């Protein structure tokens, strides 16, 4: 009796796109490594937002205390102008810090992605 053989329907399909498996594997490795990068970045982002919020509450509180001490409208106007100017500067600086954080995170992610791709090619 002849050895049973698989029918064509049961035979594994040839994978002419075996490169896709390699790319997919590299992508999964990169995704796993990037999880740590993004977790760290999210924590840094939250810390920066917390720092900014606490600093703004402090400045706003000081503004309120100084405002109550004003006796002339001209003093109120000067105080408000200084407060608005400082607030604008605070927001600009916080935006710059957050942008730098995003750039740093993006650079770390792309560096990791490049290393994973090079590892697969080698």
Buried (B, 14 or more C-beta within 10 A) or exposed (E): EEEEEEEEEEEEEEEEEEEEEEEEEBBEBBEEBBEEBBEEBEEBBEEBEEEBEEEBEEBEEEBEEBEEEBEEEEEEEEBEEEBEEBBEEBEEEBEEBBEEBEEBBEEBBEEBBEBBBEEBEE
